[in-house]
Amino acid sequence: MSSLFEKKLKNVKVPLTIKRFFNGSVHPDKMSEKQIEQYQLTSIKEIVKKAYEKSELYRQKLDGVNVHPRDIKQLSDLTKLPFLTKEELRGNPYILLTCDKKDIALVQVSTGTSGGEEIYMMYTWNDYYLHDLAPRYPDLFEVDPGDVCLNALPYEMSAAGLAFHKTFMEGCEATVIPAGKGGAYSAPKKTVKLLRDLRPNVVITTPSWAMLLAEEAESQNFELSELQLKKLWITGEGCSPAFRERLEKRWGATANFFYGSLECGVLGIECDDHDGYHVTQAHALIEIVDPESGEVLDEGEIGEIVVTSMLRYDTPIIRFRTGDIGYVDSEQCSCGVTLPKFHLRGRVSDQIRYNGTTLSPFYLEEFLMREPDIGDWFEFVVKKDEDNESIKVRCELADDVEASAYLADSLASKLEYSSGIPFTFEFVDKLERPQGKTVRVVNE
């Protein structure tokens, strides 16, 4: 643990039991199951107690189900508590506060991609330093002093850019290049100029922006593989393994996912095995529930991801319904990290209905991106909330591939043979490049 963080930690107000887990003697990615359970139970008890005493929202929610903080005696008791939803947070900036407004150090705002009013997340210094800097996961997130990190994530309003900036600079004591993404001064052309001039060895951005930067680099005759990146970190959007492989080929580097959200912070970090996200259990407790009934599902069953933050005392996040779909797998990973894994299957709102079932766009993207004739930019065009007779793909073609009815029929046949799903194709010269989060599912 960095000496800088140790100095900050001395001023953080949390139970002594929690501080002991941050003293550097135990890394969260190597904690035993018993240690994790003790840590999480201690944290949850303290957070629920403070939420009940200081937050009108949580007091009403707990009283509504006749539960008191003293009823939380083991981790399984968490299921007695009601869910927290995005709808409760929209347009209610201070609803989670368990402290005075004067204690707020930072306000961040949702991207708005899921619709509805904005969600505002508040941080006190206490929560901010805990949540973003500690505990660290050195076996999973290998960023060290001396590394030069190009941060191509949005800084304005959203949580991503600033959170990683602080983690790189203060938590890991690395060098940061705040390139940003999609802002007034962060055009792809300028970002590629930064890459050429400053030669970072770590890059973090979204999958779609990484592809956009790769296109720009190609137009400038700059080989991204010359950077010899230690790691390409991708976050903010999901993508299929096949799309990730295209990125790795373009950048000449291993690309690992980092999964989190504005409301919950870091939730999962991918190791080089690329077989799911390791749950950052020192930051979050994850449940998988049935999206309709809210019933907690068994390991391996696919459902909605529900999160309780372990490190937010002044703005508690307790049983938050993320709207993301996935499942948990506790089988030991070959990388040596003892943390369980979960597998992401997209957002509830982005699932595609076909023949009475719902399909993840990542599942369909995997088949699509395995076809070399198809370019890197595409979208699925479907009827929302209706069973689709086929899935329409609007896409660009790879360089030097000409559009034709024969090619459309050939690709449709190949994809139906691979997936069992009928496709139709619409070829376009160029799709609009995203400045924000890329949209893969278009409802028409």
Buried (B, 14 or more C-beta within 10 A) or exposed (E): BBEBBEEBBEEBEBEEBBBEBBEBEBBBBBBEEEBBBBBBBBBBBBBBBBBBEBBEBBEEBBEEEEBEBEEBEEBEBBEBBBBBEBEBBBEEBEBBBBBEEEBBEBEBBBBBEBEEEEBBBBBBBBBBBBBBBBBBBBBBBBBEEEBBBBBBBBBBBBBBBBBBBBBBBBBBBBBBBBBBBBEEEBBBEEBBBBBBEEEBBBBBBBBBBBBBBBBBBBEEEBEBEEBEBBBBBBBBBBBBEBBBBBBBEBBBBBBBBBBBBBBBBBBBBBBEEBBBBBBBBBBBBBBBBEBEEBEBBEEEEBBBBBBBBBBBBBBBBBBBBBBBBBBBBBEEBEBEBBBBBBBBBBBBEBBBBBEEEBBBBBBBBBBBBBBEBBBBBBBBBBEEEEEBEBBBBBBBBEEEBEBEEEBBEBBBEBBBEEBEBBBBBEBBEEBEBBBBBBBBBEEE
